[in-house]
Amino acid sequence: MEEIEFIINGVKLEALIALLSEYSDNGIFVTQGLGYGRQHGRRAVSDDREGVALLPKVSVRTVVSSDVVDTIIDNVVDRLGGGTFGNGKIFVRPVTGAVRMRTNERGESAL
């Protein structure tokens, strides 16, 4: 099992949710926040601002079977990438266990 975290521009949220539902019905966790990447919040087209600007971002996390991680990531990059600044980042973390609290199911069956 692995956790995939997508930090994206919020306008891509619905498209990401639709894509994730093609590969898993395990659920997602969405957090809204502010942040910046390498451009420190500056737009690709200059708007004459100086310094760091925090931009609205959305973090979407899901846990899936290890065998679909690369497929999901490849499809997200292909469909939602676009090659422009601020498209986001994807982080993958190993998950060593999971427990469904209602039933005490463990491991992948808990997803």
Secondary structure, 3 states (H helix, E strand, C coil): CEEEEEEECHHHHHHHHHHHHCCCCCCCEEEEEEECCCCCCCCCCCCCCCCCCCEEEEEEEEEECHHHHHHHHHHHHHHHCCCCCCCEEEEEEECCCCEECCCCEEHHHHC
